[in-house]
Amino acid sequence: MFKNKCIVVGITGSIAAYKAIDLVSNLKKKGAEVHCVLTKAAQEFVTPLTLRTISQNPVITDLFSEPITWNVAHVGLAEKADLIMVVPATANIIGKVAVGIADDFLSTLIMASKAPLLFAPAMNHKMYQNPLVQRNIAFLQTHGSFFVGPASGALACGTKGQGRLIDTEIIMAQVEALLVPEKPLQGLKILITAGPTREPLDPVRFLSNYSSGKMGYALAKQAYLLGGNVFLISGPTNLKPFPGVHCQQIETALEMHEVVMEHFPDSQIVIKAAAVADFRPLENKTEKIKKGKEVPCLNLTGNPDILLELGKQKQGQTLVGFAAETEQPLVHAQRKVKEKNLDFIVLNDLTQPGAGFGTETNIVTFVFPDGRVEKLPKLSKMEVAQLILAEIIRQRSGLV
Ligand code: PMT
């Protein structure tokens, strides 16, 4: 996503300017070409030398300094930039851009560029609430600029309120979303399940499986980047959902069933990557089962098959399931895709290293209800997620 992308980071005069160093470092690590532009006030907080070292590019501080290349620097960079971000953005730069002032390098560059523009404001909370600042932000938003933050909390001026520069992680997520210009899932509610379920036996024990949630979380992130309004229903995992994805945590199959059924009617796309336990202990003991002479016998009962139920109720939704099988995988996947009334099923090849539970990669085959199969090579789970979504988009646009 970041490779070969030219990102301009404009830094303005706020104490939060030091956090821009971390942001530039993160952008570089992801493979972006980063150019930093410092306003005069920003140089009171951070030095061009620091940002030159981190960005590995010359830092621009002055509209009239000797150009490094033959072209007019602000025009050259304005044309080259895939994204211009202002981090931190003061009330001053927001106001200047809103009224069309171009009196230094950063404001002139912004004026000369058609690249997406992202502001991450940071200022005193009373300044942020000032109706003039709010009016300028609203005006810029209606004219296509993007804003991320500010966060609430302790401010450098000793007060508390909304005005802190938002976390780098959230800014990075917003950048990633802006670097994907096509938003084919815009306006669509996408329901994704991920991870295992836990079926309690007693207060200290449960039945579960090896699902890490990686596949489902990758799908949620990619669907969000493509513009979807993503609801991730997740069993217990160690993962953090991508910023912007709505996530609801559940534990048991029964809880997942309830939440999924609640979201289903107004969802347009449902992808069930969760490994839902088919059975649960008949009884969830209130006290810990004690060790005795006899080994206790476990009585199980069936959980609802959520996907089967969705297939019966579906009314125009695109419904995609996963299949994890250890014997005759294709036969079972072909049966499930029809039985559960799916648009297609993603079959994991559990016999191969690098596929299925817990891995960073997956080896999958798309199985369609008309008998077609499409085998994919070993890919990262992010790439598999992209291809699943591409197939859904293709089907929904009637291109099959
Ligand atoms: O989480 P990771 O570590 O990244 O691993 C990914 C994965 C292997 C868990 C995932 O890709 C996967 O295969 N998930 C589905 C596993 C599974 O439960 O397969 P199944 O063949 O038992 O179920 C078929 C489909 O029915 C699945 O979409 C499942 O979500 C759904 N199901 C199953 C049982 C049930 N009671 N309700 C359901 O909705």
Boltz pocket constraint, residues with backbone or C-beta under 6 A from the ligand:
constraints:
  - pocket:
      binder: B
      contacts: [[A, 194], [A, 195], [A, 210], [A, 211], [A, 212], [A, 213], [A, 214], [A, 215], [A, 216], [A, 253], [A, 272], [A, 273], [A, 274], [A, 275], [A, 276], [A, 277], [A, 278], [A, 303], [A, 304], [A, 305], [A, 306], [A, 307], [A, 308], [A, 320], [A, 321], [A, 322], [A, 323], [A, 324], [A, 325], [A, 336], [A, 346], [A, 348], [A, 356], [A, 357], [A, 358], [A, 359]]
      max_distance: 6.0
